């Protein structure tokens, strides 16, 4: 019995040391994020863009009184070079705007799919990867270390109320007409044929 107890305590000790090491080095976020990618692979977390596309089609075909929700472009941004720009400057394009942070495991989990989507559709869709890190340098270092080369920004003004979310990651998609086409709270695999088709339908 004593040997079993001793073995159990040793195992707990090893797990504790690993956990503390991961936490101190900041790698726990990436380890958890990596594990969550398995969940993303199931597609269960993805937004139902087919249903959204059908609703938009129905609204266009029938003269409904309800108008689409206009996106708020009153948001100033700082790019990775320190330049001030705005969401307004992207008006007229389809915009994929993702709120994320380096300390957020689900954000880290979905980042590879966003990077692949950006590689394929970055010329057609404006990507705004809005970091909510207190230190923007952490976000820039993360992007560089991972080799993503994503267009990352920090907010340079208060967030409009329509983009204030209690969850991150949160992704907003704005169509070329300036309408808020999608709000998705939580992680997703955005590098899917369905999502690409959805983005193309918003031009």
C-alpha positions as semicolon CSV with decimal commas, in nm:
position;residue;x (nm);y (nm);z (nm)
1;X;0,000;0,000;0,000
2;X;0,280;0,237;0,090
3;X;0,453;0,165;-0,241
4;X;0,132;0,244;-0,429
5;X;0,090;0,569;-0,240
6;X;0,451;0,661;-0,303
7;X;0,413;0,587;-0,676
8;X;0,095;0,796;-0,692
9;X;0,263;1,091;-0,520
10;X;0,559;1,067;-0,756
11;X;0,321;1,075;-1,054
12;X;0,139;1,378;-0,910
13;X;0,473;1,545;-0,854
14;X;0,584;1,486;-1,214
15;X;0,253;1,620;-1,349
16;X;0,279;1,923;-1,120
17;X;0,634;1,998;-1,237
18;X;0,528;1,968;-1,603
19;X;0,223;2,191;-1,543
20;X;0,427;2,454;-1,358
21;X;0,697;2,449;-1,629
22;X;0,438;2,494;-1,904
23;X;0,270;2,776;-1,713
24;X;0,592;2,961;-1,630
25;X;0,721;2,937;-1,988
26;X;0,381;3,032;-2,130
27;X;0,365;2,713;-2,335
28;X;0,051;2,587;-2,160
29;X;-0,162;2,804;-2,392
30;X;-0,012;2,646;-2,702
31;X;-0,034;2,292;-2,561
32;X;-0,404;2,338;-2,477
33;X;-0,459;2,506;-2,814
34;X;-0,295;2,213;-2,991
35;X;-0,524;1,969;-2,807
36;X;-0,830;2,176;-2,902
37;X;-0,741;2,148;-3,271
38;X;-0,862;1,790;-3,253
39;X;-1,206;1,921;-3,161
40;X;-1,194;2,169;-3,449
41;X;-1,126;1,884;-3,691
42;X;-1,476;1,748;-3,619
43;X;-1,635;2,064;-3,764
44;X;-1,882;2,078;-3,472
45;X;-1,763;2,424;-3,369
46;X;-1,799;2,581;-3,715
47;X;-2,064;2,844;-3,789
48;X;-2,355;2,718;-4,001
49;X;-2,274;2,935;-4,301
50;X;-2,507;2,740;-4,530
51;X;-2,804;2,837;-4,314
52;X;-2,685;3,200;-4,297
53;X;-2,644;3,210;-4,676
54;X;-2,998;3,072;-4,722
55;X;-3,146;3,332;-4,488
56;X;-2,964;3,610;-4,677
57;X;-3,091;3,469;-5,008
58;X;-3,449;3,453;-4,879
59;X;-3,425;3,811;-4,752
60;X;-3,300;3,930;-5,092
61;X;-3,570;3,744;-5,284
62;X;-3,860;3,863;-5,070
63;X;-3,914;4,230;-5,001
64;X;-3,888;4,197;-4,626
65;X;-3,922;4,504;-4,405
66;X;-3,630;4,396;-4,186
67;X;-3,310;4,557;-4,308
68;X;-2,972;4,387;-4,269
69;X;-2,759;4,504;-3,976
70;X;-2,509;4,765;-4,087
71;X;-2,156;4,714;-3,959
72;X;-2,000;4,988;-3,749
73;X;-1,682;5,107;-3,922
74;X;-1,594;5,353;-3,646
75;X;-1,287;5,162;-3,528
76;X;-0,930;5,283;-3,546
77;X;-0,649;5,028;-3,568
78;X;-0,273;5,015;-3,518
79;X;-0,092;4,785;-3,760
80;X;0,223;4,585;-3,684
81;X;0,440;4,872;-3,813
82;X;0,279;5,120;-3,573
83;X;0,070;5,297;-3,838
84;X;-0,282;5,414;-3,754
85;X;-0,550;5,298;-3,993
86;X;-0,922;5,227;-3,964
87;X;-1,190;4,975;-4,043
88;X;-1,343;5,249;-4,258
89;X;-1,049;5,220;-4,502
90;X;-1,157;4,862;-4,581
91;X;-1,517;4,956;-4,663
92;X;-1,635;4,800;-4,990
93;X;-1,443;4,478;-4,929
94;X;-1,546;4,158;-4,758
95;X;-1,387;4,180;-4,411
96;X;-1,288;3,887;-4,188
97;X;-1,228;4,035;-3,841
98;X;-1,108;3,805;-3,564
99;X;-1,061;3,907;-3,199
100;X;-0,787;3,699;-3,039
101;X;-0,505;3,699;-2,782
102;X;-0,184;3,504;-2,729
103;X;-0,308;3,384;-2,385
104;X;-0,627;3,232;-2,532
105;X;-0,597;2,857;-2,616
106;X;-0,902;2,846;-2,850
107;X;-0,754;3,143;-3,040
108;X;-0,428;2,952;-3,083
109;X;-0,622;2,642;-3,189
110;X;-0,802;2,812;-3,478
111;X;-0,506;3,022;-3,596
112;X;-0,361;2,766;-3,843
113;X;-0,696;2,743;-4,025
114;X;-0,718;3,124;-4,044
115;X;-0,361;3,139;-4,174
116;X;-0,444;2,890;-4,452
117;X;-0,762;3,083;-4,536
118;X;-0,560;3,405;-4,551
119;X;-0,302;3,244;-4,780
120;X;-0,578;3,145;-5,021
121;X;-0,816;3,441;-4,998
122;X;-0,603;3,728;-4,865
123;X;-0,617;3,909;-5,199
124;X;-0,998;3,893;-5,215
125;X;-1,089;3,936;-4,848
126;X;-0,954;4,193;-4,599
127;X;-0,828;4,020;-4,285
128;X;-0,820;4,206;-3,953
129;X;-0,665;3,996;-3,677
130;X;-0,736;4,222;-3,379
131;X;-0,512;4,137;-3,083
132;X;-0,656;4,199;-2,736
133;X;-0,320;4,143;-2,568
134;X;-0,224;4,421;-2,327
135;X;0,121;4,420;-2,487
136;X;0,091;4,430;-2,868
137;X;0,455;4,321;-2,896
138;X;0,353;3,975;-2,769
139;X;0,108;3,937;-3,058
140;X;0,365;4,051;-3,313
141;X;0,627;3,814;-3,172
142;X;0,379;3,524;-3,176
143;X;0,284;3,590;-3,540
144;X;0,651;3,604;-3,641
145;X;0,750;3,295;-3,440
146;X;0,472;3,091;-3,597
147;X;0,556;3,215;-3,947
148;X;0,195;3,318;-4,013
149;X;0,250;3,670;-4,153
150;X;-0,114;3,755;-4,077
151;X;-0,232;4,118;-4,082
152;X;-0,247;4,176;-3,707
153;X;-0,371;4,493;-3,541
154;X;-0,433;4,641;-3,199
155;X;-0,731;4,866;-3,128
156;X;-0,645;5,237;-3,137
157;X;-0,990;5,346;-3,020
158;X;-1,275;5,210;-2,813
159;X;-1,454;4,911;-2,965
160;X;-1,797;4,994;-3,107
161;X;-2,068;4,833;-2,894
162;X;-2,160;4,583;-3,167
163;X;-1,812;4,430;-3,138
164;X;-1,804;4,405;-2,760
165;X;-1,806;4,033;-2,695
166;X;-1,778;3,845;-2,368
167;X;-1,593;3,563;-2,547
168;X;-1,276;3,532;-2,745
169;X;-1,209;3,432;-3,006
170;X;-1,499;3,609;-3,171
171;X;-1,513;3,648;-3,548
172;X;-1,712;3,904;-3,742
173;X;-1,761;3,892;-4,118
174;X;-1,874;4,207;-4,298
175;X;-1,997;4,188;-4,656
176;X;-1,897;4,420;-4,942
177;X;-2,214;4,626;-4,887
178;X;-2,113;4,701;-4,529
179;X;-2,356;4,460;-4,361
180;X;-2,262;4,243;-4,065
181;X;-2,302;3,900;-4,226
182;X;-2,169;3,676;-3,946
183;X;-2,085;3,686;-3,576
184;X;-1,929;3,367;-3,443
185;X;-1,825;3,337;-3,079
186;X;-1,572;3,066;-3,006
187;X;-1,322;2,878;-3,217
188;X;-1,384;2,733;-3,562
189;X;-1,208;2,577;-3,858
190;X;-1,243;2,852;-4,118
191;X;-1,040;2,678;-4,385
192;X;-1,337;2,483;-4,521
193;X;-1,494;2,480;-4,867
194;X;-1,828;2,587;-4,718
195;X;-1,677;2,892;-4,549
196;X;-1,482;2,995;-4,859
197;X;-1,800;2,968;-5,065
198;X;-1,976;3,180;-4,803
199;X;-1,707;3,451;-4,821
200;X;-1,725;3,454;-5,201
201;X;-2,104;3,503;-5,183
202;X;-2,053;3,826;-4,988
203;X;-1,864;4,014;-5,260
